[in-house]
């Protein structure tokens, strides 16, 4: 098993916990999308006590699944910076 630990910063005033808000709907959809990826065992997340930060933990069934999803995503982020 491989674990992804992701830290996301959220703008002040954005509440992803409320699924009645646009931000909450987008957040819910994003988490649901990740759970459909092959090899994703689950998605766990929680707001941190630090302001505007969310931690996400994604256990992957193997390194092959992790590499097929996470690595291309990271490369895309690096290319746009």
C-alpha positions as CSV (number, residue, x, y, z in Angstrom):
1,X,0.0,0.0,0.0
2,X,1.1,3.5,-0.8
3,X,-0.2,6.6,1.0
4,X,-0.6,10.1,-0.5
5,X,-0.7,12.9,1.9
6,X,-1.9,16.1,0.3
7,X,-2.1,19.6,1.9
8,X,-4.5,22.1,0.4
9,X,-4.7,25.8,1.2
10,X,-8.2,27.3,0.9
11,X,-9.0,31.0,0.7
12,X,-10.5,32.7,3.8
13,X,-14.3,32.4,3.8
14,X,-14.4,29.3,1.7
15,X,-16.2,26.4,3.5
16,X,-15.9,23.1,1.6
17,X,-17.6,21.3,4.4
18,X,-21.0,22.8,3.5
19,X,-22.2,20.9,0.4
20,X,-24.9,23.5,-0.2
21,X,-22.3,26.0,-1.3
22,X,-20.6,26.0,-4.7
23,X,-17.2,25.3,-3.1
24,X,-18.7,22.4,-1.1
25,X,-20.2,20.9,-4.3
26,X,-16.9,21.2,-6.1
27,X,-15.1,19.6,-3.2
28,X,-17.5,16.7,-2.9
29,X,-17.2,16.1,-6.7
30,X,-13.4,16.2,-6.5
31,X,-13.3,13.6,-3.7
32,X,-15.8,11.4,-5.5
33,X,-13.7,11.5,-8.6
34,X,-10.5,10.4,-6.8
35,X,-12.4,7.4,-5.3
36,X,-13.2,6.3,-8.9
37,X,-9.6,6.0,-9.8
38,X,-8.3,2.5,-10.1
39,X,-6.3,1.4,-7.0
40,X,-7.8,4.1,-4.7
41,X,-8.7,2.4,-1.5
42,X,-10.4,5.4,0.1
43,X,-10.1,9.1,0.7
44,X,-9.8,10.7,4.1
45,X,-9.7,14.4,4.8
46,X,-10.0,16.8,7.6
47,X,-9.5,20.6,8.1
48,X,-6.4,21.4,10.1
49,X,-6.4,23.7,13.1
50,X,-4.1,26.0,11.1
51,X,-6.3,28.5,9.2
52,X,-7.5,27.5,5.8
53,X,-5.6,24.2,5.4
54,X,-7.0,20.8,4.6
55,X,-5.2,17.5,4.9
56,X,-6.1,14.6,2.5
57,X,-4.9,11.0,2.9
58,X,-5.4,8.6,0.0
59,X,-4.3,5.0,0.4
60,X,-3.4,3.4,-3.0
61,X,-3.5,-0.4,-3.4
62,X,0.0,-0.4,-5.0
63,X,2.8,1.9,-6.3
64,X,1.6,1.1,-9.9
65,X,-1.8,2.7,-9.2
66,X,-0.2,5.6,-7.3
67,X,2.2,6.3,-10.3
68,X,-0.6,6.1,-12.8
69,X,-2.7,8.8,-11.1
70,X,-0.5,11.0,-8.9
71,X,2.7,11.3,-10.9
72,X,1.2,12.6,-14.1
73,X,-0.9,15.0,-12.1
74,X,2.3,16.3,-10.3
75,X,4.1,16.7,-13.6
76,X,1.2,18.7,-15.0
77,X,1.4,21.0,-12.0
78,X,5.1,21.5,-12.4
79,X,4.8,22.3,-16.0
80,X,2.3,25.2,-15.4
81,X,4.4,26.9,-12.7
